[in-house]
Amino acid sequence: MDLGLLAQGVILGFTIAAAVGPISLLIIRRTLTAGWSAGVASGLGVATADAIYGAIAAFGLTALSAPLVALADPLGVAGGVVLIWLGLRTMLARPPDHAAPSPTTRRGIAGAYVSIVGLTLSNPMTILLFVAIVVNLDVSGTPADAALVTLGFLVGSIAWWLALVSAVAALRTRITGRLLHGVTVVSGLLIMLFGVASIATVLGG
């Protein structure tokens, strides 16, 4: 059992999660408007999806990876449409008067988690990234090594989202309603642009 693989997996999982993208914007916005619990639940959704793709790559599940790659284009378009819809809904949403903590139900937390898992999994090209990473890590192919790498991806991703959400939540009560509205509009616009870019990439390819 090579614990070095676990450490490398943690670092890579943290780095991949830290990449700025539409999911990060969604989670920041959710944290500002719904609080720490909603933000963490959303972050765990990303970590779960990353771990699923990481496991497929690490365990060499070609029976699953091949169909996912084959469906990359239609899922890329579908994911782009969802991002455009989420961005538009974010822009049109009426923000609260201030960013004070608001109650979050269990149903709301579960919904935040499930929605982000689905949105993250809608980009099957992510699996190619994890395949490349696993190859570069020189995983021997043993179940123990594959499990360590997958665990590392999960732990690293969770660590990033906990850090990000906690930092945003700490600043939440200091943000005025006007600033929150500005953040909402800008993040919604950027999310829509990510969606348009996703669709353009598929159609242009």
Secondary structure by P-SEA (a helix, b strand, c coil): ccaaaaaaaaaaaaaaaacccaaaaaaaaaaacccaaaaaaaaaaaaaaaaaaaaaaaacaaaaaaaaaaaaaaaaaaaaaaaaaaaaaaaaccccccccbbbbcaaaaaaaaaaaaaaaacccaaaaaaaaaaaaacccccaaaaaaaaaaaaaaaaaaaaaaaaaaaaacccccaaaaaaaaaaaaaaaaaaaaaaaaaaaac
